[in-house]
Amino acid sequence: MDEPELISKFKQGDLSAFHQLVERYQDPVTNLSYRFLRNKEEAEEAAQEVFLKVYLSANAYQHHTKFSTWLFKIAVNLCLNKLRDKRKLPSSQLEEDWPAPAELQPDKILEQDNLNKAVREAIDSLSEQQRTVILLSQFGGLSYQEMSRTLDCSVSAIESRLFRAKENLRRILTPFVKKDEI
C-alpha cells in the first residue's frame, strides 16, 4: 500500500494502517531522536511519544505536507523540549561512529577515537538552530524544503543556518585535519 493510501486509512481509524506507518518510520524517528538525546532508552521512549502524538492528532495532518516532514517536526520539537526540560545540551553521535578496523595500530585507533569525540563535541557546540539543521540534513536526510517546513522557516534561513553550521564545524575541526588532506 502506498503512503497516501495508508495515511488516508489511518485518518479514517484503520489501526493496521497506523501500524504500517509506525513500522515504516520507527527506525528513522528513533535514530533522529538518538542524535538529539544521545541515550538509546530515551530515544526509544521519545519515538513512542512521537507516534502517540501522531495517533492522537491524526486529523491535524494536512496532506499538502509530506507525512515524513510532519512526523520529523513532531520528533524534533519533542526532543528539543526534552532537552530544555533537562537543561542539557544535545550531543550527537555519528551514524556508525567511524569505527576503526581491528587491524589498525593502537595509535591509529586512538587517533580515530579522538577525531570522533572532536566531531561530536563540535556538533554539540553549535547553536540549537545550527545543530538541528545539521542533524536533520545529515541524519534525517531531509531536503532544504522539508527542513523549512519542519522548522517553520524559509529555505534561505535553512541555507544560512547550514552554511554557518558547516563553517563553524570547519573552523573547530581544522586542527584535526592533516595538512596533506586539505
Secondary structure as UniProt FT lines:
FT   HELIX           3..11
FT   TURN            12..13
FT   HELIX           15..37
FT   HELIX           40..56
FT   HELIX           58..60
FT   TURN            63..64
FT   HELIX           67..86
FT   TURN            102..103
FT   HELIX           106..125
FT   HELIX           128..138
FT   HELIX           144..151
FT   HELIX           155..173
FT   HELIX           174..176
FT   HELIX           179..181
//
